[in-house]
């Protein structure tokens, strides 16, 4: 079963309602029930809990009651969550694996959060990036910056919920014939590799982006600082062995003053060489030709007279423009490659995370309920506003499993398997945190 290929069907999923798992990919199934689920998923991401209870008569009846209660309302859903029998080993090794799974669970969730946050930052600037790369930095007016991310997250939520509610253990990737410790190592290696590569790729992209911004022509601001590309032509400048041209930025109120003074700003200014090349509402650009040996004196005198002199080399500007265009193309490629990598690896790590959660449910079920393995794992999907009420129902239904029912809260330690945010429950429960998928 492949979540990756399904998640890549993003926009088509939004347009064509929901999808179901079929032959390893997400395929369209636009029936009314799925359409309703799709609309609910798009509007708000639900809480996901993996719980486990033993298959004794009382617990089986409690599960049936739970399904009946859930069936009365649309605020929650209950699914069987099938976990294969994994290699248990000895008790000491199982306890050690439980600790490793706990640590790896936190690491994997952290990598998912970082990947999703990076994806959000990248995709929220998608429109601006497209404008900059297409228009050479001349059009950077933002449009709906969050739209690409929102559209993708809507389809991602659908794919994720389909994957979790139709979960099947990937025996090819995580062979059940291997010891649990080996499975933990496989997932740990996979997650750690993504974390390392995320840092590396982000650094490369940020470096390219920084270079792009450094070379980006300054289109805004006054004529004193902005790029002069398109305002000055090659034929406007004189460049020879002894002569050169400078550009002076003169305020519109000082035009007459400039014409009267520029020839006297140094000894070797070419008479009547000044020409107005460009002007805007406040400033004008004038060229002036002089001997190269007089450039420093001319600039100093011009500054004293409050004229801003800009040296301009057409060949240098042309070279920088070529570099900017080349880097712009490279930046566009890097952007597309990085976003693609983020999408693919988020789904890969998420699949690994659900396998890790399944392994945790199995291990804690063996530790709490004993051997032979005899338990039922369930996936609960609940509206967040109704989560507390569902918790109360679960506590009531499975109270018979609670060895601490007659013990005060202060006597309950944090060493009991099945903890949920430092809380103890009579049933085993692991929370699948989907806050990273919120885009509100």
C-alpha positions in Angstrom: 0.0 0.0 0.0 1.4 3.3 -1.0 0.5 6.6 0.6 3.0 8.5 -1.5 1.4 8.0 -4.8 -2.0 8.8 -3.3 -0.9 12.0 -1.7 0.5 13.2 -5.1 -3.1 13.1 -6.5 -3.7 16.3 -4.5 -5.7 18.6 -6.7 -7.6 15.8 -8.4 -8.7 14.5 -5.0 -10.1 17.8 -4.1 -12.0 18.1 -7.3 -13.2 14.5 -7.4 -14.2 14.0 -3.7 -12.7 11.2 -1.8 -10.4 8.2 -2.6 -10.1 4.7 -1.4 -7.2 2.3 -1.2 -7.0 -0.1 -4.1 -4.1 -2.1 -5.5 -1.5 0.0 -3.6 -2.7 3.4 -4.8 -5.4 5.9 -3.9 -8.3 5.7 -6.4 -11.5 7.7 -6.7 -14.7 6.5 -5.0 -17.1 9.4 -5.3 -20.0 7.8 -3.3 -22.2 9.9 -1.0 -20.8 8.5 2.3 -17.2 9.2 1.3 -18.2 12.7 0.0 -19.5 13.5 3.5 -16.4 12.2 5.2 -14.3 14.2 2.7 -16.1 17.4 3.5 -15.7 16.8 7.3 -11.9 16.1 6.8 -11.4 19.2 4.7 -13.1 21.4 7.3 -11.4 20.2 10.4 -8.8 17.5 11.1 -10.1 15.0 13.7 -8.3 13.5 16.6 -6.9 10.0 16.0 -6.4 7.5 18.8 -5.1 4.0 18.6 -6.5 1.9 21.5 -6.1 -1.7 22.5 -8.2 -3.9 24.8 -8.0 -7.6 25.6 -10.4 -10.1 24.0 -12.1 -11.2 27.2 -15.9 -11.5 27.2 -16.4 -8.2 29.1 -14.1 -6.2 26.9 -15.7 -7.7 23.7 -19.1 -6.6 25.0 -17.7 -3.1 25.8 -16.3 -2.8 22.3 -19.8 -3.6 20.9 -21.3 -1.0 23.2 -18.7 1.5 22.0 -19.6 0.9 18.4 -23.3 1.3 19.2 -22.7 4.6 21.0 -20.5 5.9 18.2 -23.1 4.8 15.6 -25.7 7.1 17.2 -23.6 10.2 16.4 -21.5 11.5 13.5 -18.9 13.0 15.9 -16.7 9.9 16.0 -15.8 6.7 14.0 -14.4 3.4 15.0 -12.2 1.1 12.8 -10.5 -2.2 13.4 -6.8 -1.7 13.3 -5.0 -4.9 12.2 -1.6 -5.5 13.5 0.3 -8.7 12.7 1.9 -10.9 15.3 5.5 -9.6 15.8 8.4 -11.4 17.3 8.1 -11.0 21.0 11.4 -12.3 22.4 12.1 -12.3 26.1 10.5 -9.9 28.6 13.7 -7.8 29.1 14.2 -7.2 25.4 10.5 -6.3 25.1 10.9 -3.7 27.9 13.9 -2.3 26.1 12.1 -2.1 22.8 9.2 -0.3 24.5 11.6 2.4 25.7 13.2 2.6 22.2 9.8 3.0 20.6 8.9 5.7 23.0 12.0 7.7 22.1 11.7 7.0 18.3 8.0 8.0 18.4 9.0 11.5 19.7 11.8 11.8 17.1 9.5 10.8 14.2 6.8 13.2 15.2 9.5 16.0 15.5 10.7 15.2 11.9 7.2 15.2 10.6 6.6 18.6 12.2 9.8 20.1 10.8 9.1 18.7 7.3 5.5 20.0 7.4 6.6 23.4 8.7 9.2 23.6 5.9 6.6 22.6 3.4 4.3 25.3 4.7 6.9 28.0 4.4 7.9 26.9 0.9 4.4 26.6 -0.5 3.1 29.8 1.1 5.7 31.7 -0.8 4.8 29.8 -4.0 2.9 32.6 -5.7 5.6 35.3 -4.9 8.4 32.9 -5.9 6.6 32.3 -9.2 6.3 36.0 -9.8 9.9 36.7 -9.0 11.2 33.9 -11.2 9.0 34.7 -14.1 9.3 38.5 -14.1 12.9 38.9 -13.0 12.0 40.5 -9.7 9.9 43.2 -11.3 6.5 41.9 -10.1 6.5 40.8 -6.5 2.9 41.7 -5.6 1.6 38.9 -3.4 -1.6 37.1 -4.2 -3.2 34.4 -2.1 0.0 33.1 -0.5 -1.7 30.3 1.5 -3.7 28.9 -1.4 -1.2 26.3 -2.7 -0.5 25.0 0.8 -4.2 24.9 1.7 -5.1 23.0 -1.5 -2.4 20.5 -0.9 -3.2 20.0 2.8 -6.9 19.3 1.9 -5.9 16.4 -0.3 -3.1 15.3 2.1 -5.7 15.0 4.9 -7.9 12.7 2.8 -5.0 10.5 1.8 -3.7 10.2 5.4 -7.1 9.3 6.8 -7.6 6.7 4.1 -4.2 5.3 4.8 -4.7 5.1 8.6 -8.3 3.7 8.5 -7.3 1.1 5.9 -3.9 0.3 7.4 -2.1 -2.9 6.5 1.4 -3.7 7.7 4.0 -3.4 5.0 5.7 -6.7 5.3 8.0 -6.0 2.4 9.5 -2.9 4.1 9.1 -4.1 7.7 9.4 -7.9 7.6 7.5 -9.4 10.6 10.0 -12.3 10.6 12.6 -9.9 12.0 12.9 -9.2 15.7 11.2 -6.1 17.0 14.5 -4.5 17.8 15.5 -4.8 14.1 12.2 -3.2 13.0 12.9 -0.3 15.3 16.4 0.1 13.8 14.9 0.1 10.3 12.4 2.9 11.1 15.1 4.8 13.1 17.5 4.7 10.2 14.7 5.8 7.8 13.6 8.7 10.0 17.1 9.8 10.9 18.1 9.9 7.2 15.2 12.1 6.3 16.0 14.4 9.2 19.7 14.7 8.1 18.7 15.2 4.4 16.1 17.8 5.4 18.8 20.0 7.1 21.1 19.5 4.1 18.6 20.3 1.4 17.2 23.3 3.4 20.8 24.7 3.7 21.4 24.3 0.0 18.1 26.0 -1.0 18.6 28.8 1.5 22.1 29.4 0.1 20.7 29.6 -3.5 17.9 31.9 -2.3 20.3 34.2 -0.5 22.5 34.4 -3.7 19.3 35.1 -5.7 18.3 38.0 -3.4 21.9 39.3 -3.4 22.0 39.5 -7.2 18.4 40.5 -7.6 18.1 43.9 -9.4 16.7 46.5 -7.1 13.6 47.7 -8.9 12.2 49.8 -6.1 13.4 52.9 -4.5 14.7 56.1 -6.0 17.1 56.5 -8.9 19.9 56.9 -6.4 19.7 53.2 -5.5 17.6 51.3 -8.0 18.8 49.2 -10.9 19.4 51.3 -14.0 18.8 48.4 -16.4 16.6 49.6 -19.2 17.3 53.3 -18.4 20.9 53.4 -19.8 21.9 52.2 -23.2 25.4 51.2 -24.3 25.6 54.1 -26.7 24.9 56.5 -23.8 28.3 55.8 -22.3 31.8 56.8 -23.5 34.5 54.3 -22.7 38.0 54.6 -24.1 41.6 54.5 -23.0 41.5 57.9 -21.4 37.8 58.9 -21.2 34.9 57.5 -19.2 31.3 58.4 -18.4 29.8 58.9 -15.0 26.1 59.1 -14.2 24.8 61.9 -11.9 21.5 61.6 -10.1 20.1 65.2 -9.9 16.8 66.3 -8.2 14.4 67.9 -10.6 14.8 71.2 -8.8 18.6 71.2 -9.4 18.6 70.7 -13.1 19.7 74.3 -13.8 22.3 74.2 -11.0 23.7 71.0 -12.5 24.0 72.5 -16.0 25.8 75.5 -14.6 28.2 73.6 -12.4 29.1 70.2 -13.8 31.9 71.5 -16.2 33.6 73.2 -13.2 33.6 70.2 -10.9 37.0 69.1 -12.2 39.6 70.4 -14.7 39.2 67.7 -17.3 35.4 67.4 -17.9 34.5 67.3 -21.6 32.5 70.5 -22.3 28.8 70.1 -23.2 29.0 66.3 -22.6 26.1 66.2 -20.1 22.9 64.6 -21.4 19.7 63.7 -19.5 19.1 60.0 -20.0 16.1 59.3 -17.8 13.9 61.0 -15.2 11.0 60.1 -12.9 8.8 62.3 -10.6 11.7 63.4 -8.4 15.0 62.7 -10.0 16.8 62.7 -13.3 19.9 60.8 -14.5 22.5 62.8 -16.4 25.6 61.4 -18.1 28.9 63.3 -18.1 32.2 62.5 -19.8 35.6 63.2 -18.4 39.2 62.0 -18.2 39.6 58.9 -16.1 42.3 60.5 -13.9 39.7 63.1 -12.8 37.0 60.7 -11.6 37.8 60.9 -7.9 38.0 64.7 -7.9 34.8 65.0 -9.8 33.0 62.7 -7.4 34.2 64.6 -4.4 33.2 68.0 -5.8 29.9 66.6 -6.9 29.1 65.3 -3.4 29.9 68.7 -2.0 27.4 70.2 -4.4 24.8 67.5 -3.4 24.9 65.6 -6.7 24.9 61.8 -6.4 27.4 60.2 -8.8 26.9 56.6 -9.8 29.5 54.7 -11.7 27.9 52.4 -14.3 29.7 49.8 -16.4 27.4 48.4 -19.1 29.4 45.2 -19.5 29.5 44.6 -15.8 25.7 45.2 -15.5 25.1 42.9 -18.4 27.2 40.2 -16.9 25.4 40.5 -13.5 22.1 40.3 -15.4 23.1 37.1 -17.1 24.2 35.7 -13.7 20.9 36.7 -12.2 18.9 35.0 -15.0 21.0 31.8 -14.7 20.6 31.7 -10.9 16.9 32.5 -11.3 16.5 29.3 -13.4 18.6 27.3 -11.0 16.5 28.7 -8.1 13.3 27.7 -9.8 14.6 24.2 -10.3 15.8 23.9 -6.7 12.4 25.2 -5.5 10.5 22.5 -7.4 12.9 19.7 -6.4 12.8 20.7 -2.7 9.0 20.9 -2.6 8.7 17.6 -4.4 11.2 16.0 -1.9 9.2 17.4 1.1 5.9 16.0 -0.1 7.4 12.6 -0.9 9.3 12.3 2.4 6.6 13.6 4.6 4.3 10.8 3.4 7.2 8.2 3.8 7.9 9.3 7.3 4.2 9.4 8.1 3.8 5.8 7.0 6.8 4.8 9.1 5.2 6.6 12.0 2.0 4.7 11.8 3.9 1.4 11.7 5.8 2.6 14.7 2.5 3.4 16.5 1.3 -0.1 15.6 4.4 -1.6 17.0 3.9 0.3 20.2 0.3 -0.9 20.5 1.5 -4.5 20.0 4.4 -4.2 22.5 2.3 -2.6 25.2 -0.6 -5.0 24.7 1.8 -7.9 25.3 3.3 -6.2 28.4 0.0 -5.4 29.9 -2.3 -8.3 28.8 0.4 -11.0 28.6 0.8 -14.0 26.4 -0.5 -15.6 24.3 -1.2 -12.5 22.2 -5.0 -11.9 22.5 -6.1 -8.3 22.0 -8.1 -6.0 19.7 -6.6 -2.8 18.4 -9.0 0.0 17.3 -8.6 3.3 15.6 -10.9 6.0 16.9 -11.5 9.2 15.0 -13.2 11.9 16.9 -14.2 15.6 16.5 -11.9 17.5 18.8 -14.8 19.2 20.5 -16.3 15.8 21.4 -13.0 14.2 22.4 -13.5 14.7 26.2 -17.0 13.1 26.0 -15.6 10.1 24.2 -12.9 9.8 26.8 -15.5 9.5 29.5 -17.4 6.9 27.6 -14.2 4.8 27.2 -13.3 5.2 30.8 -16.8 3.9 31.8 -16.8 1.0 29.3 -13.4 -0.3 30.2 -13.3 0.5 33.9 -13.0 -3.3 34.6 -9.5 -3.2 33.1 -8.3 -0.6 35.5 -6.2 -2.0 38.3 -6.0 1.4 39.8 -9.7 2.0 40.0 -9.6 2.0 43.8 -6.3 3.8 44.1 -5.9 7.5 44.5 -4.4 9.5 41.6 -1.3 10.2 43.5 -0.5 6.5 43.7 -0.6 6.0 39.9 3.0 6.2 38.6 4.1 7.0 35.1 5.7 3.6 34.6 2.5 1.9 33.6 2.3 1.1 29.8 -0.3 2.9 27.8 0.3 6.4 28.9 -1.3 9.3 27.1 0.2 12.7 27.8 1.2 11.6 31.3 -2.3 10.2 31.9 -3.1 6.5 32.7 -6.0 4.8 31.1 -7.5 1.4 31.7 -7.1 0.6 28.1 -3.9 1.1 26.0 -4.0 4.4 24.1 -1.7 6.2 21.8 -2.5 9.6 20.3 -1.7 10.2 16.6 -1.0 14.0 16.7 -2.4 15.6 13.5 -1.9 19.2 14.6 0.8 19.6 12.0 -2.0 19.2 9.3 -3.9 22.2 10.5 -3.8 25.2 8.2 -6.4 27.5 9.8 
